[in-house]
Amino acid sequence: MVPQLTDFVAMLGIDLVLCAGCMRLMGCKAITRAWAKWATAAFFVGLWLPVGTAQLPVLAYIRGISSDLSITLVVLAGVGLFHRLAGTPAIAGRERTAVFIAVSAAAVFLYPLALGWGDWDAYRPGWGSMGMWLMLLLMSLLCWFRGLRLLPSLVALALLAWTAGIMESGNLWDYLMDPWLVTWALLFVFLKCARRLFKAA
């Protein structure tokens, strides 16, 4: 059975993220090893094989646990995967830091309010709000003028995907971030701050 577009996009995103994680576990030098590329390709294809009485792809069961991933996380994973497979330049540390700081700040703002810790639902503007669009535009322009290209590109891709409706969710926040990306971003920011504190001590 051919999956619907939203299901296909969701499972493809999960597949790319898992493959990127496997390549990272095999080490940055995996690009020089043919076996690593073949193993990643086999892993990518294997996750699409139907299993169980329902004959659903392995990815469908993983999706039931992970839920849909954000466009931001999928693009970051795809760039990292392509870097290790094709030898393209890695994401600059400055660019990565800007993205993770923005995601962490948004998560600290969004999740407590979305869980009812205030009188205002910060998740609601994601359904379509001029204020949210202006905020994203200003943040993207600020980053662009400071020489940061990754964050504006991720915002643009998320907006395009949201406009096209390629995910089941109709909320822009779900295209921009997800709990897995937030966990990664918060851990990254925490470790970076900890290193600076240890260096300053």
C-alpha positions as CSV (number, residue, x, y, z in Angstrom):
1,M,0.0,0.0,0.0
2,V,1.4,3.4,-1.0
3,P,1.5,5.8,2.0
4,Q,-0.1,9.2,1.8
5,L,2.2,12.2,1.3
6,T,2.2,13.3,4.9
7,D,2.9,9.7,6.1
8,F,5.7,9.4,3.5
9,V,7.3,12.7,4.5
10,A,7.1,11.9,8.2
11,M,8.7,8.4,7.7
12,L,11.4,9.8,5.4
13,G,12.3,12.4,7.9
14,I,12.6,9.8,10.7
15,D,14.7,7.6,8.3
16,L,17.1,10.4,7.5
17,V,17.5,11.4,11.2
18,L,18.2,7.7,12.2
19,C,20.7,7.3,9.4
20,A,22.5,10.5,10.3
21,G,22.7,9.3,13.9
22,C,24.2,6.0,12.8
23,M,26.8,7.7,10.7
24,R,27.7,9.9,13.6
25,L,28.1,6.9,15.9
26,M,30.4,5.4,13.3
27,G,32.6,8.4,13.5
28,C,33.4,11.5,11.4
29,K,35.9,9.5,9.4
30,A,33.2,7.2,8.1
31,I,33.3,9.1,4.8
32,T,36.5,7.3,3.9
33,R,35.1,3.9,4.6
34,A,33.0,2.2,1.9
35,W,31.5,-0.2,4.3
36,A,30.0,2.7,6.3
37,K,28.2,4.0,3.2
38,W,26.9,0.6,2.3
39,A,25.8,-0.1,5.9
40,T,23.9,3.3,6.0
41,A,22.3,2.5,2.6
42,A,21.2,-0.9,3.9
43,F,19.9,0.6,7.1
44,F,17.9,3.3,5.1
45,V,16.3,0.7,2.9
46,G,15.7,-1.8,5.7
47,L,13.6,0.6,7.7
48,W,11.0,0.6,4.8
49,L,10.5,-3.1,4.9
50,P,7.0,-4.2,6.0
51,V,6.8,-6.2,9.2
52,G,4.1,-7.5,11.5
53,T,0.6,-8.7,10.8
54,A,-0.3,-5.2,9.5
55,Q,2.6,-5.3,7.1
56,L,3.6,-1.8,7.9
57,P,7.1,-0.4,7.4
58,V,9.4,-0.5,10.4
59,L,9.4,3.3,10.2
60,A,5.6,3.3,10.9
61,Y,6.2,1.7,14.3
62,I,9.1,4.0,15.1
63,R,6.8,6.9,14.1
64,G,4.3,5.7,16.6
65,I,6.9,6.3,19.4
66,S,8.8,9.3,18.1
67,S,5.8,11.2,16.5
68,D,6.6,13.4,13.5
69,L,9.9,15.3,13.4
70,S,10.2,18.9,12.6
71,I,11.5,20.2,9.3
72,T,14.4,21.8,11.1
73,L,15.6,18.6,12.6
74,V,15.2,16.7,9.4
75,V,17.2,19.3,7.4
76,L,20.0,19.4,10.0
77,A,20.2,15.6,9.9
78,G,20.1,15.6,6.1
79,V,23.0,18.2,5.9
80,G,25.0,16.2,8.4
81,L,24.4,12.9,6.6
82,F,25.3,14.5,3.2
83,H,28.5,15.9,4.8
84,R,29.6,12.4,5.9
85,L,28.6,10.7,2.7
86,A,29.8,13.2,0.1
87,G,32.4,15.2,2.0
88,T,30.6,18.5,1.7
89,P,31.6,21.2,4.2
90,A,30.2,20.7,7.7
91,I,27.9,23.2,9.3
92,A,30.0,26.0,10.9
93,G,30.1,26.1,14.7
94,R,28.8,29.6,14.7
95,E,25.8,28.7,12.6
96,R,25.0,25.7,14.6
97,T,25.2,27.6,17.9
98,A,22.8,30.3,16.6
99,V,20.2,27.7,15.6
100,F,20.4,25.8,19.0
101,I,20.2,29.0,21.0
102,A,17.1,30.1,19.0
103,V,15.5,26.7,19.5
104,S,16.3,26.6,23.2
105,A,14.9,30.1,23.7
106,A,11.8,29.3,21.8
107,A,11.3,26.0,23.8
108,V,11.7,27.8,27.1
109,F,9.1,30.3,26.0
110,L,6.7,27.9,24.2
111,Y,6.4,24.7,26.2
112,P,5.6,26.0,29.7
113,L,2.9,28.3,28.2
114,A,1.5,25.5,26.0
115,L,1.3,23.3,29.1
116,G,-0.9,25.8,30.8
117,W,1.6,27.6,33.0
118,G,0.2,31.0,31.9
119,D,-3.0,32.6,30.7
120,W,-1.8,32.8,27.1
121,D,-1.4,29.8,24.8
122,A,1.8,30.4,22.9
123,Y,1.1,27.4,20.7
124,R,-2.0,29.2,19.2
125,P,-0.1,31.6,16.9
126,G,1.3,28.6,15.1
127,W,-2.0,28.1,13.4
128,G,-1.5,31.4,11.5
129,S,-0.5,34.7,13.1
130,M,0.9,37.8,11.5
131,G,2.8,38.5,14.8
132,M,4.6,35.2,14.6
133,W,5.5,35.7,11.0
134,L,6.9,39.1,11.7
135,M,8.9,37.7,14.6
136,L,10.4,35.0,12.4
137,L,11.1,37.6,9.7
138,L,12.9,40.0,12.1
139,M,14.9,37.1,13.6
140,S,15.9,35.9,10.1
141,L,16.9,39.4,9.0
142,L,19.0,39.9,12.1
143,C,20.8,36.7,11.6
144,W,21.3,37.4,7.9
145,F,22.8,40.8,8.5
146,R,25.2,39.2,11.0
147,G,26.4,36.8,8.4
148,L,24.3,33.8,9.6
149,R,22.7,31.9,6.8
150,L,21.5,28.6,8.3
151,L,18.8,29.9,10.7
152,P,17.0,32.0,8.0
153,S,17.2,29.1,5.6
154,L,15.7,26.7,8.1
155,V,12.9,29.2,8.9
156,A,12.2,29.6,5.1
157,L,12.1,25.8,4.5
158,A,9.8,25.3,7.5
159,L,7.5,28.1,6.2
160,L,7.4,26.6,2.7
161,A,6.7,23.1,4.1
162,W,3.9,24.5,6.3
163,T,2.4,26.4,3.4
164,A,2.5,23.2,1.3
165,G,1.0,21.2,4.2
166,I,3.4,18.3,3.9
167,M,3.0,17.3,7.6
168,E,-0.1,16.1,9.3
169,S,0.0,19.0,11.8
170,G,-1.2,22.4,10.6
171,N,0.7,24.3,13.3
172,L,3.9,26.1,12.3
173,W,5.5,25.4,15.6
174,D,5.6,21.7,14.7
175,Y,7.5,22.5,11.5
176,L,10.0,24.6,13.3
177,M,10.8,22.4,16.3
178,D,10.0,19.2,18.1
179,P,10.9,17.6,21.5
180,W,13.8,15.7,20.0
181,L,15.4,18.8,18.5
182,V,14.7,20.8,21.7
183,T,16.5,18.1,23.8
184,W,19.5,18.2,21.4
185,A,19.5,22.0,21.5
186,L,19.2,22.4,25.3
187,L,22.0,19.8,25.8
188,F,24.2,21.6,23.3
189,V,23.7,25.0,24.9
190,F,24.2,23.5,28.4
191,L,27.4,21.8,27.5
192,K,28.7,24.9,25.7
193,C,28.0,27.1,28.7
194,A,29.6,24.5,31.0
195,R,32.8,24.5,29.0
196,R,33.0,28.3,29.1
197,L,32.5,28.3,32.8
198,F,35.2,25.7,33.3
199,K,37.6,27.7,31.1
200,A,36.9,30.9,32.9
201,A,37.4,29.2,36.3
